Amino acid sequence: MDRELKKQNIGNFLKKAEKSLAACKILHKQKLFEDSLSKSYYVYLYFAKALLVSKGIIVKSHKAAGNQFALHFVRTGIMDKKYSGYFSMLSKKRLLVDYEEVFFVSQILADEAMAMVNEFRKEVCRVLKK
């Protein structure tokens, strides 16, 4: 992937993440906590994909995104291991919210998801500026 295409792809994932974050905040404000938590996962995924593209890595699945993020950003010490844990937790909760018939998301859990996303967003910006 050439430099210009990489820059464009990073920008596309960052825009997608920011749009999803705006939607997540609206859902949260409307007390639609299940939907807010699900959207939080996608915000995290898009930010992770932006990071991966910065290393020239393109992934085709959610699982690959999490694994490659851990391999290239956490295990290398670029980012703290808690960010891989956040990714895993949000992934598991998103699956429960989207596919289980009964999974209640409290405001506390939705608030925690939003906090994880906002913290990760700052860290992604820090890493991409290097």
N, C-alpha and C positions, 0 to 999 in steps of 0.2 A: 504494500500500500504506500503510495507516494505521500509526501509530506502535506500537500494541499488537500488531498482526499482525507487523510487522517484528521486534519484540522476541521474539515467540514463535518466529518462523522462525529467527532467529539462534540462539536457545536450542536449538531442535531440531537444527540442524546441529552445534552445539558438542557436544551429547550424543551424536550419531551419531559424531562424530570421536573423542570420548573412549572410547566403547564399542569402536570399531574399533582404537584405540590399545591398549586392554587386550588385545584379541584378538591384535594384532600382537606384543605382548610375549610372550604365551603361545606363539605359533608360533615366535618367535625362540628362546625358552628351550628349546623342544623340538627345536631345530636344523632346523626346517622353513623353511629360509631362502628358498626360492622363494615359499612362501606368505606369509612375513613381508614380503618385499619387495613383493609384490602388494598386501597389506593396507596397507603404508606409503603407497602411492600414494593409496588411498582415504581414509586419514586426512588426507592433504594436501588432497585434493579437498574433503572436507567442511569443513575449516577455511577453505579459499578461498571456498567457497560462503557460509559465515557472513559473511565479509568483504564479499562482493558484496551479500548481502541488506542489510547495514548501509548500503549506498549505494542501496538500492531496486532492485538488479539481480537478475533471476531468469534463470538460464541453463538450457537444455534438453540441452546436450551437454557432454561432457568437453572437447572442443576449445574450445567457447565459454567454458567456465569458465577455461581457461588464458589465452585471449586477453583476456577481460574483466578478469581479475586483473592481467595485465600492463598493460593500458590504464589502469585506474583506481587501481592501487596502486603499480606500479613506475614507469611513465612520469611519474606525478605527483610522485614523490619520497617518497611516504608510506612505502614499503618499498624496501629495497635490491634492485637487479637480480638479485642472486644467488638470491633467492627464486623468481623466474621461471625461472631456470636449473634450480633444484632441481625445480620442478614439471615442467618439460620432461624432465629426465633420468629422474625417477621414472615419468613417463608412458611413455617409450620402453622402459624396463626392464620395466614392468608388461606391456606388449604382448608383449614377447619371452617373458616368463615364462608368460603365460596362453595364448599362441597358437603359439609355436614348439615343435616336438617336443623339441628338445634345447637347453636353455639352462640352464647350471649357475650357481647363485648361491652364491658363497663366503660364509663368515661375515663376511669383511671388507666385502664389498659390502652385505650385510644390515645390518651395523653402521653403515655410512655412511648408509644409507637411514633407519635409526632416528635417527641423529644429526640428519639434515636435518629429519625430522618434529618432533623435540623442540625444535629451534631455531625452526622455523616456529611451533610452538605458542606458544612464549613471545612471539614477535613479534606473533602474532595477538591474544593477550591484551593486549599493550601498545597496539596500535592500537584495539582495541574499547573500551578504558577511556577513551580520549580523548573 
